[in-house]
Amino acid sequence: MIINNVSSAQFDMIVLAEMLVIILSMVVPSIVFRFILDHDMSRKEAGKQVQRLRQEMVKEGLKAVEKIYLPEKN
């Protein structure tokens, strides 16, 4: 549809601009995101963090159990 309203040279420039935008939209994020986004943790780091979180959950659970009122046995 646009080809009817523009010359051949203008049409070629439009197609070139569209291709450039498409290529840049694929290439730039893959390069820029590498520096912007955090890197994944290694398995060793993830294991350490899971272990730390488990220990914290156990501590919180023990605190909650200690707060529970239990009557003494007769």
PQR file of N, CA, C, O and H, with PARSE charges and radii, in Angstrom:
ATOM      1  N   MET A   1       0.811  -1.198   0.000 -0.4000 1.5000
ATOM      2  CA  MET A   1       0.000   0.000   0.000 -0.0000 2.0000
ATOM      3  C   MET A   1       0.853   1.261   0.000  0.5500 1.7000
ATOM      4  O   MET A   1       0.539   2.232  -0.688 -0.5500 1.4000
ATOM      5  N   ILE A   2       1.926   1.242   0.768 -0.4000 1.5000
ATOM      6  CA  ILE A   2       2.769   2.430   0.829 -0.0000 2.0000
ATOM      7  C   ILE A   2       3.552   2.615  -0.467  0.5500 1.7000
ATOM      8  O   ILE A   2       3.948   3.732  -0.799 -0.5500 1.4000
ATOM      9  H   ILE A   2       2.182   0.453   1.327  0.4000 1.0000
ATOM     10  N   ILE A   3       3.775   1.535  -1.192 -0.4000 1.5000
ATOM     11  CA  ILE A   3       4.565   1.627  -2.429 -0.0000 2.0000
ATOM     12  C   ILE A   3       3.877   2.505  -3.473  0.5500 1.7000
ATOM     13  O   ILE A   3       4.554   3.066  -4.334 -0.5500 1.4000
ATOM     14  H   ILE A   3       3.453   0.627  -0.922  0.4000 1.0000
ATOM     15  N   ASN A   4       2.566   2.637  -3.421 -0.4000 1.5000
ATOM     16  CA  ASN A   4       1.845   3.474  -4.384 -0.0000 2.0000
ATOM     17  C   ASN A   4       2.052   4.958  -4.128  0.5500 1.7000
ATOM     18  O   ASN A   4       1.877   5.768  -5.039 -0.5500 1.4000
ATOM     19  H   ASN A   4       2.016   2.181  -2.721  0.4000 1.0000
ATOM     20  N   ASN A   5       2.422   5.333  -2.903 -0.4000 1.5000
ATOM     21  CA  ASN A   5       2.528   6.741  -2.533 -0.0000 2.0000
ATOM     22  C   ASN A   5       3.960   7.268  -2.482  0.5500 1.7000
ATOM     23  O   ASN A   5       4.156   8.473  -2.327 -0.5500 1.4000
ATOM     24  H   ASN A   5       2.563   4.675  -2.163  0.4000 1.0000
ATOM     25  N   VAL A   6       4.961   6.404  -2.607 -0.4000 1.5000
ATOM     26  CA  VAL A   6       6.354   6.850  -2.521 -0.0000 2.0000
ATOM     27  C   VAL A   6       7.134   6.342  -3.725  0.5500 1.7000
ATOM     28  O   VAL A   6       6.715   5.410  -4.411 -0.5500 1.4000
ATOM     29  H   VAL A   6       4.802   5.425  -2.733  0.4000 1.0000
ATOM     30  N   SER A   7       8.268   6.971  -3.963 -0.4000 1.5000
ATOM     31  CA  SER A   7       9.113   6.539  -5.084 -0.0000 2.0000
ATOM     32  C   SER A   7       9.887   5.276  -4.689  0.5500 1.7000
ATOM     33  O   SER A   7       9.890   4.867  -3.528 -0.5500 1.4000
ATOM     34  H   SER A   7       8.608   7.728  -3.405  0.4000 1.0000
ATOM     35  N   SER A   8      10.524   4.687  -5.659 -0.4000 1.5000
ATOM     36  CA  SER A   8      11.283   3.451  -5.433 -0.0000 2.0000
ATOM     37  C   SER A   8      12.423   3.678  -4.444  0.5500 1.7000
ATOM     38  O   SER A   8      12.662   2.838  -3.576 -0.5500 1.4000
ATOM     39  H   SER A   8      10.522   5.019  -6.602  0.4000 1.0000
ATOM     40  N   ALA A   9      13.121   4.791  -4.563 -0.4000 1.5000
ATOM     41  CA  ALA A   9      14.231   5.090  -3.652 -0.0000 2.0000
ATOM     42  C   ALA A   9      13.731   5.292  -2.222  0.5500 1.7000
ATOM     43  O   ALA A   9      14.352   4.831  -1.265 -0.5500 1.4000
ATOM     44  H   ALA A   9      12.927   5.473  -5.268  0.4000 1.0000
ATOM     45  N   GLN A  10      12.598   5.989  -2.092 -0.4000 1.5000
ATOM     46  CA  GLN A  10      12.029   6.202  -0.763 -0.0000 2.0000
ATOM     47  C   GLN A  10      11.560   4.878  -0.158  0.5500 1.7000
ATOM     48  O   GLN A  10      11.724   4.643   1.039 -0.5500 1.4000
ATOM     49  H   GLN A  10      12.094   6.364  -2.870  0.4000 1.0000
ATOM     50  N   PHE A  11      10.984   4.028  -0.984 -0.4000 1.5000
ATOM     51  CA  PHE A  11      10.530   2.728  -0.502 -0.0000 2.0000
ATOM     52  C   PHE A  11      11.714   1.892  -0.010  0.5500 1.7000
ATOM     53  O   PHE A  11      11.628   1.233   1.026 -0.5500 1.4000
ATOM     54  H   PHE A  11      10.851   4.220  -1.956  0.4000 1.0000
ATOM     55  N   ASP A  12      12.812   1.925  -0.757 -0.4000 1.5000
ATOM     56  CA  ASP A  12      14.006   1.194  -0.341 -0.0000 2.0000
ATOM     57  C   ASP A  12      14.533   1.713   0.996  0.5500 1.7000
ATOM     58  O   ASP A  12      14.972   0.928   1.836 -0.5500 1.4000
ATOM     59  H   ASP A  12      12.882   2.460  -1.598  0.4000 1.0000
ATOM     60  N   MET A  13      14.492   3.030   1.198 -0.4000 1.5000
ATOM     61  CA  MET A  13      14.940   3.613   2.463 -0.0000 2.0000
ATOM     62  C   MET A  13      14.031   3.201   3.612  0.5500 1.7000
ATOM     63  O   MET A  13      14.504   2.950   4.720 -0.5500 1.4000
ATOM     64  H   MET A  13      14.135   3.668   0.516  0.4000 1.0000
ATOM     65  N   ILE A  14      12.726   3.130   3.353 -0.4000 1.5000
ATOM     66  CA  ILE A  14      11.764   2.719   4.381 -0.0000 2.0000
ATOM     67  C   ILE A  14      12.022   1.270   4.785  0.5500 1.7000
ATOM     68  O   ILE A  14      12.034   0.945   5.972 -0.5500 1.4000
ATOM     69  H   ILE A  14      12.341   3.335   2.453  0.4000 1.0000
ATOM     70  N   VAL A  15      12.227   0.403   3.798 -0.4000 1.5000
ATOM     71  CA  VAL A  15      12.503  -1.010   4.083 -0.0000 2.0000
ATOM     72  C   VAL A  15      13.814  -1.141   4.849  0.5500 1.7000
ATOM     73  O   VAL A  15      13.903  -1.932   5.788 -0.5500 1.4000
ATOM     74  H   VAL A  15      12.217   0.667   2.834  0.4000 1.0000
ATOM     75  N   LEU A  16      14.826  -0.381   4.462 -0.4000 1.5000
ATOM     76  CA  LEU A  16      16.109  -0.411   5.163 -0.0000 2.0000
ATOM     77  C   LEU A  16      15.940   0.037   6.615  0.5500 1.7000
ATOM     78  O   LEU A  16      16.489  -0.579   7.528 -0.5500 1.4000
ATOM     79  H   LEU A  16      14.754   0.261   3.699  0.4000 1.0000
ATOM     80  N   ALA A  17      15.187   1.100   6.819 -0.4000 1.5000
ATOM     81  CA  ALA A  17      14.959   1.591   8.183 -0.0000 2.0000
ATOM     82  C   ALA A  17      14.218   0.554   9.019  0.5500 1.7000
ATOM     83  O   ALA A  17      14.547   0.359  10.189 -0.5500 1.4000
ATOM     84  H   ALA A  17      14.741   1.601   6.078  0.4000 1.0000
ATOM     85  N   GLU A  18      13.233  -0.108   8.442 -0.4000 1.5000
ATOM     86  CA  GLU A  18      12.485  -1.140   9.167 -0.0000 2.0000
ATOM     87  C   GLU A  18      13.390  -2.308   9.539  0.5500 1.7000
ATOM     88  O   GLU A  18      13.319  -2.821  10.656 -0.5500 1.4000
ATOM     89  H   GLU A  18      12.966   0.050   7.492  0.4000 1.0000
ATOM     90  N   MET A  19      14.245  -2.730   8.598 -0.4000 1.5000
ATOM     91  CA  MET A  19      15.161  -3.834   8.889 -0.0000 2.0000
ATOM     92  C   MET A  19      16.143  -3.449   9.983  0.5500 1.7000
ATOM     93  O   MET A  19      16.462  -4.260  10.852 -0.5500 1.4000
ATOM     94  H   MET A  19      14.302  -2.313   7.691  0.4000 1.0000
ATOM     95  N   LEU A  20      16.622  -2.211   9.940 -0.4000 1.5000
ATOM     96  CA  LEU A  20      17.555  -1.739  10.948 -0.0000 2.0000
ATOM     97  C   LEU A  20      16.906  -1.731  12.334  0.5500 1.7000
ATOM     98  O   LEU A  20      17.526  -2.144  13.314 -0.5500 1.4000
ATOM     99  H   LEU A  20      16.363  -1.553   9.234  0.4000 1.0000
ATOM    100  N   VAL A  21      15.671  -1.265  12.413 -0.4000 1.5000
ATOM    101  CA  VAL A  21      14.957  -1.247  13.690 -0.0000 2.0000
ATOM    102  C   VAL A  21      14.762  -2.670  14.213  0.5500 1.7000
ATOM    103  O   VAL A  21      14.946  -2.916  15.405 -0.5500 1.4000
ATOM    104  H   VAL A  21      15.167  -0.930  11.617  0.4000 1.0000
ATOM    105  N   ILE A  22      14.401  -3.592  13.357 -0.4000 1.5000
ATOM    106  CA  ILE A  22      14.188  -4.980  13.781 -0.0000 2.0000
ATOM    107  C   ILE A  22      15.489  -5.596  14.276  0.5500 1.7000
ATOM    108  O   ILE A  22      15.510  -6.229  15.332 -0.5500 1.4000
ATOM    109  H   ILE A  22      14.252  -3.392  12.388  0.4000 1.0000
ATOM    110  N   ILE A  23      16.559  -5.422  13.536 -0.4000 1.5000
ATOM    111  CA  ILE A  23      17.845  -6.000  13.931 -0.0000 2.0000
ATOM    112  C   ILE A  23      18.345  -5.383  15.234  0.5500 1.7000
ATOM    113  O   ILE A  23      18.809  -6.096  16.124 -0.5500 1.4000
ATOM    114  H   ILE A  23      16.542  -4.908  12.678  0.4000 1.0000
ATOM    115  N   LEU A  24      18.252  -4.066  15.345 -0.4000 1.5000
ATOM    116  CA  LEU A  24      18.691  -3.412  16.577 -0.0000 2.0000
ATOM    117  C   LEU A  24      17.840  -3.827  17.771  0.5500 1.7000
ATOM    118  O   LEU A  24      18.359  -3.955  18.880 -0.5500 1.4000
ATOM    119  H   LEU A  24      17.875  -3.487  14.622  0.4000 1.0000
ATOM    120  N   SER A  25      16.544  -4.038  17.563 -0.4000 1.5000
ATOM    121  CA  SER A  25      15.684  -4.448  18.676 -0.0000 2.0000
ATOM    122  C   SER A  25      16.008  -5.851  19.156  0.5500 1.7000
ATOM    123  O   SER A  25      15.647  -6.211  20.276 -0.5500 1.4000
ATOM    124  H   SER A  25      16.123  -3.934  16.662  0.4000 1.0000
ATOM    125  N   MET A  26      16.679  -6.650  18.339 -0.4000 1.5000
ATOM    126  CA  MET A  26      17.093  -7.979  18.778 -0.0000 2.0000
ATOM    127  C   MET A  26      18.508  -7.972  19.347  0.5500 1.7000
ATOM    128  O   MET A  26      18.789  -8.699  20.299 -0.5500 1.4000
ATOM    129  H   MET A  26      16.972  -6.357  17.429  0.4000 1.0000
ATOM    130  N   VAL A  27      19.384  -7.183  18.793 -0.4000 1.5000
ATOM    131  CA  VAL A  27      20.795  -7.207  19.183 -0.0000 2.0000
ATOM    132  C   VAL A  27      21.053  -6.371  20.441  0.5500 1.7000
ATOM    133  O   VAL A  27      21.727  -6.833  21.362 -0.5500 1.4000
ATOM    134  H   VAL A  27      19.156  -6.592  18.019  0.4000 1.0000
ATOM    135  N   VAL A  28      20.534  -5.176  20.484 -0.4000 1.5000
ATOM    136  CA  VAL A  28      20.829  -4.266  21.592 -0.0000 2.0000
ATOM    137  C   VAL A  28      20.408  -4.844  22.945  0.5500 1.7000
ATOM    138  O   VAL A  28      21.216  -4.820  23.874 -0.5500 1.4000
ATOM    139  H   VAL A  28      19.986  -4.801  19.736  0.4000 1.0000
ATOM    140  N   PRO A  29      19.190  -5.362  23.104 -0.5600 1.5000
ATOM    141  CA  PRO A  29      18.839  -5.915  24.421  0.2800 2.0000
ATOM    142  C   PRO A  29      19.748  -7.063  24.856  0.5500 1.7000
ATOM    143  O   PRO A  29      20.084  -7.179  26.035 -0.5500 1.4000
ATOM    144  N   SER A  30      20.143  -7.908  23.910 -0.4000 1.5000
ATOM    145  CA  SER A  30      20.996  -9.030  24.303 -0.0000 2.0000
ATOM    146  C   SER A  30      22.360  -8.558  24.781  0.5500 1.7000
ATOM    147  O   SER A  30      22.989  -9.237  25.592 -0.5500 1.4000
ATOM    148  H   SER A  30      19.870  -7.815  22.953  0.4000 1.0000
ATOM    149  N   ILE A  31      22.828  -7.430  24.309 -0.4000 1.5000
ATOM    150  CA  ILE A  31      24.115  -6.891  24.763 -0.0000 2.0000
ATOM    151  C   ILE A  31      23.920  -6.052  26.023  0.5500 1.7000
ATOM    152  O   ILE A  31      24.666  -6.210  26.989 -0.5500 1.4000
ATOM    153  H   ILE A  31      22.317  -6.878  23.650  0.4000 1.0000
ATOM    154  N   VAL A  32      22.933  -5.167  26.024 -0.4000 1.5000
ATOM    155  CA  VAL A  32      22.726  -4.247  27.146 -0.0000 2.0000
ATOM    156  C   VAL A  32      22.249  -4.990  28.390  0.5500 1.7000
ATOM    157  O   VAL A  32      22.713  -4.691  29.491 -0.5500 1.4000
ATOM    158  H   VAL A  32      22.327  -5.038  25.239  0.4000 1.0000
ATOM    159  N   PHE A  33      21.339  -5.946  28.246 -0.4000 1.5000
ATOM    160  CA  PHE A  33      20.813  -6.657  29.402 -0.0000 2.0000
ATOM    161  C   PHE A  33      21.897  -7.448  30.121  0.5500 1.7000
ATOM    162  O   PHE A  33      21.797  -7.686  31.325 -0.5500 1.4000
ATOM    163  H   PHE A  33      20.963  -6.188  27.352  0.4000 1.0000
ATOM    164  N   ARG A  34      22.916  -7.849  29.405 -0.4000 1.5000
ATOM    165  CA  ARG A  34      24.016  -8.587  30.030 -0.0000 2.0000
ATOM    166  C   ARG A  34      24.671  -7.745  31.118  0.5500 1.7000
ATOM    167  O   ARG A  34      25.135  -8.288  32.120 -0.5500 1.4000
ATOM    168  H   ARG A  34      22.998  -7.656  28.427  0.4000 1.0000
ATOM    169  N   PHE A  35      24.715  -6.426  30.934 -0.4000 1.5000
ATOM    170  CA  PHE A  35      25.349  -5.546  31.909 -0.0000 2.0000
ATOM    171  C   PHE A  35      24.353  -5.003  32.938  0.5500 1.7000
ATOM    172  O   PHE A  35      24.740  -4.680  34.061 -0.5500 1.4000
ATOM    173  H   PHE A  35      24.338  -5.985  30.119  0.4000 1.0000
ATOM    174  N   ILE A  36      23.085  -4.901  32.567 -0.4000 1.5000
ATOM    175  CA  ILE A  36      22.087  -4.308  33.452 -0.0000 2.0000
ATOM    176  C   ILE A  36      21.547  -5.318  34.452  0.5500 1.7000
ATOM    177  O   ILE A  36      21.427  -5.007  35.637 -0.5500 1.4000
ATOM    178  H   ILE A  36      22.771  -5.164  31.654  0.4000 1.0000
ATOM    179  N   LEU A  37      21.221  -6.513  33.998 -0.4000 1.5000
ATOM    180  CA  LEU A  37      20.561  -7.505  34.841 -0.0000 2.0000
ATOM    181  C   LEU A  37      21.564  -8.248  35.715  0.5500 1.7000
ATOM    182  O   LEU A  37      22.732  -8.409  35.360 -0.5500 1.4000
ATOM    183  H   LEU A  37      21.318  -6.765  33.035  0.4000 1.0000
ATOM    184  N   ASP A  38      21.070  -8.697  36.874 -0.4000 1.5000
ATOM    185  CA  ASP A  38      21.901  -9.503  37.760 -0.0000 2.0000
ATOM    186  C   ASP A  38      22.189 -10.854  37.121  0.5500 1.7000
ATOM    187  O   ASP A  38      21.384 -11.381  36.353 -0.5500 1.4000
ATOM    188  H   ASP A  38      20.121  -8.566  37.162  0.4000 1.0000
ATOM    189  N   HIS A  39      23.339 -11.397  37.448 -0.4000 1.5000
ATOM    190  CA  HIS A  39      23.703 -12.707  36.935 -0.0000 2.0000
ATOM    191  C   HIS A  39      23.088 -13.783  37.813  0.5500 1.7000
ATOM    192  O   HIS A  39      22.830 -13.560  38.996 -0.5500 1.4000
ATOM    193  H   HIS A  39      23.993 -10.970  38.071  0.4000 1.0000
ATOM    194  N   ASP A  40      22.857 -14.938  37.236 -0.4000 1.5000
ATOM    195  CA  ASP A  40      22.343 -16.062  38.005 -0.0000 2.0000
ATOM    196  C   ASP A  40      23.379 -16.523  39.010  0.5500 1.7000
ATOM    197  O   ASP A  40      24.584 -16.379  38.802 -0.5500 1.4000
ATOM    198  H   ASP A  40      23.066 -15.119  36.275  0.4000 1.0000
ATOM    199  N   MET A  41      22.884 -17.077  40.100 -0.4000 1.5000
ATOM    200  CA  MET A  41      23.785 -17.613  41.112 -0.0000 2.0000
ATOM    201  C   MET A  41      24.303 -18.970  40.664  0.5500 1.7000
ATOM    202  O   MET A  41      23.639 -19.695  39.924 -0.5500 1.4000
ATOM    203  H   MET A  41      21.906 -17.194  40.269  0.4000 1.0000
ATOM    204  N   SER A  42      25.478 -19.292  41.119 -0.4000 1.5000
ATOM    205  CA  SER A  42      25.991 -20.629  40.858 -0.0000 2.0000
ATOM    206  C   SER A  42      25.248 -21.604  41.766  0.5500 1.7000
ATOM    207  O   SER A  42      24.571 -21.192  42.708 -0.5500 1.4000
ATOM    208  H   SER A  42      26.017 -18.703  41.720  0.4000 1.0000
ATOM    209  N   ARG A  43      25.373 -22.869  41.485 -0.4000 1.5000
ATOM    210  CA  ARG A  43      24.694 -23.871  42.315 -0.0000 2.0000
ATOM    211  C   ARG A  43      25.190 -23.815  43.753  0.5500 1.7000
ATOM    212  O   ARG A  43      24.419 -24.006  44.694 -0.5500 1.4000
ATOM    213  H   ARG A  43      25.923 -23.204  40.719  0.4000 1.0000
ATOM    214  N   LYS A  44      26.469 -23.555  43.913 -0.4000 1.5000
ATOM    215  CA  LYS A  44      27.035 -23.494  45.259 -0.0000 2.0000
ATOM    216  C   LYS A  44      26.446 -22.319  46.043  0.5500 1.7000
ATOM    217  O   LYS A  44      26.078 -22.473  47.208 -0.5500 1.4000
ATOM    218  H   LYS A  44      27.095 -23.401  43.149  0.4000 1.0000
ATOM    219  N   GLU A  45      26.355 -21.151  45.408 -0.4000 1.5000
ATOM    220  CA  GLU A  45      25.775 -19.976  46.069 -0.0000 2.0000
ATOM    221  C   GLU A  45      24.303 -20.202  46.377  0.5500 1.7000
ATOM    222  O   GLU A  45      23.822 -19.828  47.447 -0.5500 1.4000
ATOM    223  H   GLU A  45      26.653 -21.026  44.462  0.4000 1.0000
ATOM    224  N   ALA A  46      23.589 -20.814  45.441 -0.4000 1.5000
ATOM    225  CA  ALA A  46      22.167 -21.088  45.656 -0.0000 2.0000
ATOM    226  C   ALA A  46      21.986 -22.056  46.811  0.5500 1.7000
ATOM    227  O   ALA A  46      21.078 -21.884  47.625 -0.5500 1.4000
ATOM    228  H   ALA A  46      23.979 -21.119  44.572  0.4000 1.0000
ATOM    229  N   GLY A  47      22.830 -23.066  46.896 -0.4000 1.5000
ATOM    230  CA  GLY A  47      22.754 -24.031  47.997 -0.0000 2.0000
ATOM    231  C   GLY A  47      22.993 -23.366  49.337  0.5500 1.7000
ATOM    232  O   GLY A  47      22.309 -23.662  50.318 -0.5500 1.4000
ATOM    233  H   GLY A  47      23.568 -23.206  46.235  0.4000 1.0000
ATOM    234  N   LYS A  48      23.971 -22.460  49.378 -0.4000 1.5000
ATOM    235  CA  LYS A  48      24.247 -21.734  50.624 -0.0000 2.0000
ATOM    236  C   LYS A  48      23.053 -20.876  51.034  0.5500 1.7000
ATOM    237  O   LYS A  48      22.699 -20.814  52.212 -0.5500 1.4000
ATOM    238  H   LYS A  48      24.526 -22.220  48.582  0.4000 1.0000
ATOM    239  N   GLN A  49      22.438 -20.218  50.056 -0.4000 1.5000
ATOM    240  CA  GLN A  49      21.299 -19.362  50.373 -0.0000 2.0000
ATOM    241  C   GLN A  49      20.107 -20.193  50.835  0.5500 1.7000
ATOM    242  O   GLN A  49      19.400 -19.788  51.758 -0.5500 1.4000
ATOM    243  H   GLN A  49      22.725 -20.269  49.100  0.4000 1.0000
ATOM    244  N   VAL A  50      19.873 -21.332  50.221 -0.4000 1.5000
ATOM    245  CA  VAL A  50      18.778 -22.215  50.644 -0.0000 2.0000
ATOM    246  C   VAL A  50      19.029 -22.688  52.067  0.5500 1.7000
ATOM    247  O   VAL A  50      18.113 -22.700  52.889 -0.5500 1.4000
ATOM    248  H   VAL A  50      20.448 -21.661  49.472  0.4000 1.0000
ATOM    249  N   GLN A  51      20.259 -23.077  52.364 -0.4000 1.5000
ATOM    250  CA  GLN A  51      20.599 -23.534  53.719 -0.0000 2.0000
ATOM    251  C   GLN A  51      20.377 -22.430  54.741  0.5500 1.7000
ATOM    252  O   GLN A  51      19.840 -22.678  55.821 -0.5500 1.4000
ATOM    253  H   GLN A  51      21.003 -23.068  51.696  0.4000 1.0000
ATOM    254  N   ARG A  52      20.787 -21.211  54.403 -0.4000 1.5000
ATOM    255  CA  ARG A  52      20.602 -20.080  55.317 -0.0000 2.0000
ATOM    256  C   ARG A  52      19.122 -19.813  55.564  0.5500 1.7000
ATOM    257  O   ARG A  52      18.710 -19.570  56.698 -0.5500 1.4000
ATOM    258  H   ARG A  52      21.223 -21.009  53.526  0.4000 1.0000
ATOM    259  N   LEU A  53      18.323 -19.860  54.499 -0.4000 1.5000
ATOM    260  CA  LEU A  53      16.888 -19.628  54.645 -0.0000 2.0000
ATOM    261  C   LEU A  53      16.229 -20.717  55.485  0.5500 1.7000
ATOM    262  O   LEU A  53      15.340 -20.431  56.287 -0.5500 1.4000
ATOM    263  H   LEU A  53      18.658 -20.058  53.578  0.4000 1.0000
ATOM    264  N   ARG A  54      16.661 -21.959  55.306 -0.4000 1.5000
ATOM    265  CA  ARG A  54      16.114 -23.054  56.121 -0.0000 2.0000
ATOM    266  C   ARG A  54      16.422 -22.839  57.594  0.5500 1.7000
ATOM    267  O   ARG A  54      15.554 -23.029  58.446 -0.5500 1.4000
ATOM    268  H   ARG A  54      17.384 -22.191  54.655  0.4000 1.0000
ATOM    269  N   GLN A  55      17.662 -22.442  57.901 -0.4000 1.5000
ATOM    270  CA  GLN A  55      18.037 -22.200  59.291 -0.0000 2.0000
ATOM    271  C   GLN A  55      17.209 -21.068  59.895  0.5500 1.7000
ATOM    272  O   GLN A  55      16.791 -21.149  61.049 -0.5500 1.4000
ATOM    273  H   GLN A  55      18.368 -22.288  57.209  0.4000 1.0000
ATOM    274  N   GLU A  56      16.975 -20.017  59.117 -0.4000 1.5000
ATOM    275  CA  GLU A  56      16.155 -18.909  59.613 -0.0000 2.0000
ATOM    276  C   GLU A  56      14.719 -19.355  59.842  0.5500 1.7000
ATOM    277  O   GLU A  56      14.090 -18.938  60.815 -0.5500 1.4000
ATOM    278  H   GLU A  56      17.315 -19.951  58.178  0.4000 1.0000
ATOM    279  N   MET A  57      14.190 -20.199  58.958 -0.4000 1.5000
ATOM    280  CA  MET A  57      12.817 -20.695  59.139 -0.0000 2.0000
ATOM    281  C   MET A  57      12.710 -21.555  60.386  0.5500 1.7000
ATOM    282  O   MET A  57      11.722 -21.466  61.114 -0.5500 1.4000
ATOM    283  H   MET A  57      14.700 -20.538  58.167  0.4000 1.0000
ATOM    284  N   VAL A  58      13.706 -22.383  60.641 -0.4000 1.5000
ATOM    285  CA  VAL A  58      13.698 -23.221  61.844 -0.0000 2.0000
ATOM    286  C   VAL A  58      13.739 -22.346  63.089  0.5500 1.7000
ATOM    287  O   VAL A  58      13.007 -22.603  64.045 -0.5500 1.4000
ATOM    288  H   VAL A  58      14.509 -22.456  60.049  0.4000 1.0000
ATOM    289  N   LYS A  59      14.582 -21.316  63.094 -0.4000 1.5000
ATOM    290  CA  LYS A  59      14.658 -20.408  64.242 -0.0000 2.0000
ATOM    291  C   LYS A  59      13.313 -19.732  64.496  0.5500 1.7000
ATOM    292  O   LYS A  59      12.861 -19.650  65.638 -0.5500 1.4000
ATOM    293  H   LYS A  59      15.176 -21.107  62.317  0.4000 1.0000
ATOM    294  N   GLU A  60      12.675 -19.248  63.431 -0.4000 1.5000
ATOM    295  CA  GLU A  60      11.368 -18.591  63.577 -0.0000 2.0000
ATOM    296  C   GLU A  60      10.317 -19.588  64.061  0.5500 1.7000
ATOM    297  O   GLU A  60       9.462 -19.245  64.878 -0.5500 1.4000
ATOM    298  H   GLU A  60      13.042 -19.314  62.503  0.4000 1.0000
ATOM    299  N   GLY A  61      10.380 -20.809  63.560 -0.4000 1.5000
ATOM    300  CA  GLY A  61       9.447 -21.838  64.014 -0.0000 2.0000
ATOM    301  C   GLY A  61       9.626 -22.156  65.486  0.5500 1.7000
ATOM    302  O   GLY A  61       8.647 -22.319  66.213 -0.5500 1.4000
ATOM    303  H   GLY A  61      11.075 -21.087  62.897  0.4000 1.0000
ATOM    304  N   LEU A  62      10.871 -22.244  65.929 -0.4000 1.5000
ATOM    305  CA  LEU A  62      11.132 -22.497  67.345 -0.0000 2.0000
ATOM    306  C   LEU A  62      10.636 -21.348  68.214  0.5500 1.7000
ATOM    307  O   LEU A  62      10.094 -21.580  69.294 -0.5500 1.4000
ATOM    308  H   LEU A  62      11.667 -22.112  65.338  0.4000 1.0000
ATOM    309  N   LYS A  63      10.815 -20.124  67.758 -0.4000 1.5000
ATOM    310  CA  LYS A  63      10.299 -18.970  68.503 -0.0000 2.0000
ATOM    311  C   LYS A  63       8.785 -19.042  68.618  0.5500 1.7000
ATOM    312  O   LYS A  63       8.228 -18.751  69.677 -0.5500 1.4000
ATOM    313  H   LYS A  63      11.256 -19.936  66.881  0.4000 1.0000
ATOM    314  N   ALA A  64       8.115 -19.427  67.536 -0.4000 1.5000
ATOM    315  CA  ALA A  64       6.647 -19.523  67.559 -0.0000 2.0000
ATOM    316  C   ALA A  64       6.190 -20.629  68.501  0.5500 1.7000
ATOM    317  O   ALA A  64       5.195 -20.466  69.208 -0.5500 1.4000
ATOM    318  H   ALA A  64       8.567 -19.663  66.676  0.4000 1.0000
ATOM    319  N   VAL A  65       6.898 -21.744  68.521 -0.4000 1.5000
ATOM    320  CA  VAL A  65       6.529 -22.856  69.411 -0.0000 2.0000
ATOM    321  C   VAL A  65       6.748 -22.458  70.865  0.5500 1.7000
ATOM    322  O   VAL A  65       5.946 -22.816  71.727 -0.5500 1.4000
ATOM    323  H   VAL A  65       7.706 -21.876  67.947  0.4000 1.0000
ATOM    324  N   GLU A  66       7.809 -21.730  71.148 -0.4000 1.5000
ATOM    325  CA  GLU A  66       8.075 -21.301  72.521 -0.0000 2.0000
ATOM    326  C   GLU A  66       7.010 -20.342  73.032  0.5500 1.7000
ATOM    327  O   GLU A  66       6.776 -20.272  74.239 -0.5500 1.4000
ATOM    328  H   GLU A  66       8.461 -21.439  70.447  0.4000 1.0000
ATOM    329  N   LYS A  67       6.363 -19.604  72.143 -0.4000 1.5000
ATOM    330  CA  LYS A  67       5.325 -18.650  72.541 -0.0000 2.0000
ATOM    331  C   LYS A  67       3.985 -19.327  72.806  0.5500 1.7000
ATOM    332  O   LYS A  67       3.095 -18.720  73.402 -0.5500 1.4000
ATOM    333  H   LYS A  67       6.553 -19.660  71.163  0.4000 1.0000
ATOM    334  N   ILE A  68       3.831 -20.574  72.373 -0.4000 1.5000
ATOM    335  CA  ILE A  68       2.559 -21.280  72.552 -0.0000 2.0000
ATOM    336  C   ILE A  68       2.388 -21.648  74.026  0.5500 1.7000
ATOM    337  O   ILE A  68       3.308 -22.160  74.664 -0.5500 1.4000
ATOM    338  H   ILE A  68       4.554 -21.068  71.889  0.4000 1.0000
ATOM    339  N   TYR A  69       1.195 -21.377  74.552 -0.4000 1.5000
ATOM    340  CA  TYR A  69       0.900 -21.727  75.935 -0.0000 2.0000
ATOM    341  C   TYR A  69       0.458 -23.179  75.980  0.5500 1.7000
ATOM    342  O   TYR A  69      -0.491 -23.581  75.307 -0.5500 1.4000
ATOM    343  H   TYR A  69       0.447 -20.961  74.034  0.4000 1.0000
ATOM    344  N   LEU A  70       1.165 -23.952  76.786 -0.4000 1.5000
ATOM    345  CA  LEU A  70       0.790 -25.349  76.993 -0.0000 2.0000
ATOM    346  C   LEU A  70       0.630 -25.563  78.502  0.5500 1.7000
ATOM    347  O   LEU A  70       1.562 -25.315  79.267 -0.5500 1.4000
ATOM    348  H   LEU A  70       1.936 -23.625  77.333  0.4000 1.0000
ATOM    349  N   PRO A  71      -0.541 -26.019  78.926 -0.5600 1.5000
ATOM    350  CA  PRO A  71      -0.726 -26.263  80.374  0.2800 2.0000
ATOM    351  C   PRO A  71       0.128 -27.469  80.800  0.5500 1.7000
ATOM    352  O   PRO A  71       0.405 -28.372  80.010 -0.5500 1.4000
ATOM    353  N   GLU A  72       0.525 -27.447  82.057 -0.4000 1.5000
ATOM    354  CA  GLU A  72       1.356 -28.537  82.569 -0.0000 2.0000
ATOM    355  C   GLU A  72       0.510 -29.776  82.788  0.5500 1.7000
ATOM    356  O   GLU A  72      -0.683 -29.683  83.076 -0.5500 1.4000
ATOM    357  H   GLU A  72       0.299 -26.713  82.698  0.4000 1.0000
ATOM    358  N   LYS A  73       1.141 -30.946  82.649 -0.4000 1.5000
ATOM    359  CA  LYS A  73       0.455 -32.208  82.874 -0.0000 2.0000
ATOM    360  C   LYS A  73       0.277 -32.422  84.380  0.5500 1.7000
ATOM    361  O   LYS A  73       1.119 -32.006  85.176 -0.5500 1.4000
ATOM    362  H   LYS A  73       2.111 -31.021  82.416  0.4000 1.0000
ATOM    363  N   ASN A  74      -0.804 -33.061  84.758 -0.4000 1.5000
ATOM    364  CA  ASN A  74      -1.029 -33.401  86.181 -0.0000 2.0000
ATOM    365  C   ASN A  74      -0.705 -34.817  86.450  0.5500 1.7000
ATOM    366  O   ASN A  74      -0.834 -35.276  87.585 -0.5500 1.4000
ATOM    367  H   ASN A  74      -1.489 -33.399  84.112  0.4000 1.0000
TER
END
